[in-house]
Amino acid sequence: MSDLDIKNAVSAIEEVLAAQLPRVEGLGDMEKFVARKFAAQFARYKADIN
């Protein structure tokens, strides 16, 4: 994958996360934990590739 492919994939994932995170409030504790854990892992991954 080229850097552009990776950045495009990151942008697509960010859009999905941004659309889903407001809905986290309606979820149970376990779902909130998983959503936040994924968002944190993704942020670390994004920092590594930038």
Sequence and secondary structure as in RCSB ss.txt:
>XXXX:A:sequence
MSDLDIKNAVSAIEEVLAAQLPRVEGLGDMEKFVARKFAAQFARYKADIN
>XXXX:A:secstr
  HHHHHHHHHHHHHHHHHHGGGGGGS HHHHHHHHHHHHHHHHHHHHH 
